[in-house]
Amino acid sequence: MKNQYNIGALAGIALILSGSSAMAQFNLGFAPEYYYWQESANGITIHESGPRYGAELSYKQPQDEGWLWAARVKFYYGSVHYDGQTFAGTPVSTTTDYYGGFGELRYGYRWSWTEDQYVDLMGGAGVEDWERSLNGPGGSDENWLPIYFKAGLELCPVEKGWIGTLGVKVPVYTVETVDASNVGGGTVTLHPGVEPSLYVEAGYQFTRRLSAVAFFDSYWFAKSPTEPAGSVLIYQPESKSYRVGVKFGWSF
């Protein structure tokens, strides 16, 4: 958890300082989600799945048409089921604890599509940071910090109406810090490879204040280079994660 609070604090300050009190469009959301993680190597597949809970604050510059920017900060936590093995190759069924968060900035162009809807073409970058702790005998801790680019189309209502997003996210640089002390390796740093993935949102703005949005988000990572860890060589295998949930938002 050593980095996500710094990221969130800086991004939150940027949101507050750059907003105009007269025109600001902030949205505070509660976002429960179902999380799924899979990694495969040497014919062995590791799965994680279960609920996580998050809260986010977002801002989008009010604009009828033209260039605009947006920002978002989110924090989440949860304990999910783990079915796989330890570094030593021992099969295990246990739980994994997650604590994390991200901050991102986007910039793009808005068109008036209808009297009630805008279409925005947006692109930007973000940093996410999460702590992944495998519980029980042979368990270990990991810290992940991917820097990503994302771009997509966003459908926004003028006051009330449909909300939608479709885009691509690419983790261009990822640092994974692994506690391999249970195999005599101390702390090992890995760099999972780059793979693009999708993100989607669909929902409705019921009033100027209240909205509900279903979301799908994902990360895909290619296999990392191999690094020595005590008596063994370790690497991060090809990995994929998905989160599906609903965000209940309040605009102000």
Salt bridges, closest charged atoms under 4 A:
GLU33 OE2 - ARG52 NH2 2.81
GLU33 OE1 - LYS74 NZ 3.54
GLU39 OE1 - ARG132 NH2 3.64
GLU48 OE2 - ARG132 NH2 3.04
GLU56 OE1 - ARG72 NH1 3.11
GLU56 OE2 - LYS247 NZ 2.98
GLU104 OE2 - ARG72 NE 3.51
GLU104 OE2 - ARG106 NH1 3.34
GLU104 OE2 - LYS150 NZ 3.19
ASP120 OD2 - LYS60 NZ 2.70
ASP120 OD1 - ARG110 NE 2.78
GLU128 OE2 - ARG243 NH2 2.60
GLU142 OE1 - ARG132 NH1 2.79
GLU154 OE1 - LYS60 NZ 2.51
GLU154 OE2 - ARG106 NE 3.08
ASP217 OD1 - LYS169 NZ 3.06
